[in-house]
Amino acid sequence: MQEKPIVNDILSMYKGSLTDYARVIGETSNQELRQTLQQIRNSDEQFHSQLTSLAIQKGYYKTSQNATEQEIQNVRSQLGQ
């Protein structure tokens, strides 16, 4: 298997895991377990970010176009911020 599909598969897997962590953390009432899950999630987010940067550098992953300042302000307004 080539490097590009492996990297993309890992990114996809981590993206799904991060979504699952957010759901589970929100449903967890045990504070110690919640903190442990948050630490794991934070570590996974950091790894995902690093791997994404590598994938972008190697041309495996194309980012979307940057939002304009007006688009950012529109989203902030919609979210009440």
Sequence and secondary structure as in RCSB ss.txt:
>XXXX:A:sequence
MQEKPIVNDILSMYKGSLTDYARVIGETSNQELRQTLQQIRNSDEQFHSQLTSLAIQKGYYKTSQNATEQEIQNV
RSQLGQ
>XXXX:A:secstr
  HHHHHHHHHHHHHHHHHHHHHHHHH   HHHHHHHHHHHHHHHHHHHHHHHHHHHTTS        HHHHHHH
HHHTT 
